[in-house]
Amino acid sequence: MTGTDILTGIALVLVIEGLVYALAPSLVERLLEALRQMPLETRRTLGLVTIVTGCLLLWIARASGG
């Protein structure tokens, strides 16, 4: 993994986040409210599951030569 790969990944995250905020700002507000109502442990578990899923997708992409 190179610095360019990392920069590309960060750029893609920013583009996707920007699209969500630009196209569906009310959805973002509802999601944030739902997160506020979730217990801390549930949010922590959700974060860990997201990290594992991201790593797994990265591994699959790398293994398939993409």
N, C-alpha and C positions, 0 to 999 in steps of 0.2 A: 504494500500500500504506500503510495507516494503522497507528498504534500498536495499535489494536484487532485488526487482522489478525495482527500479529506475536504479540500476547498470546494470541489464539485458537490460533495454530499451536503455540506453546509448550505451551499447556494440553492440546492434543490429543496431543502427544508424551508428556507426563507421564501422561495417562490410559492410553495404549496401553502404555507401559513399566510402569506400575503393574499393569495387567491381566496382563501377562506374568509379572511377579514373583509376583503373587497366585495365578495359576492354574497356572503351570508353573515353579516355582522350580528343579526339577531340570534342566529344559531350559536355563535360564539358565546353570547350572553347566557343563553340557556344552558350550554355545556358548562360554563363557569359556575353557574348557580347549582347545577347538579353536582359538580365537584365539591363545592362548599358544603353540601349536605351529606357527602360521603364521609364515613369515619376515616380517621387518619390511616389506620392499618389497611383499609381497602384501597386508599389512594396509593399507599406504598406498594402494595401487592400489584396493583395495576401498572405502576411504573416499572417494577421488576419484570413483569410479564412482557411489557413493551420492549424493554432492553433485550430480553432473551429472544423475542420474536425478530427484532431488528438484526441481532447478531446471527441468528439462524438464516434469515434472508440473505444477509451479506455472505455467509459461508456458502450457501447454495449458488449465489451469483458467481462467486469466485471459483467454485468447483466446476461449474458448467462452462467456464472459460469466458464469461461475460464480463 
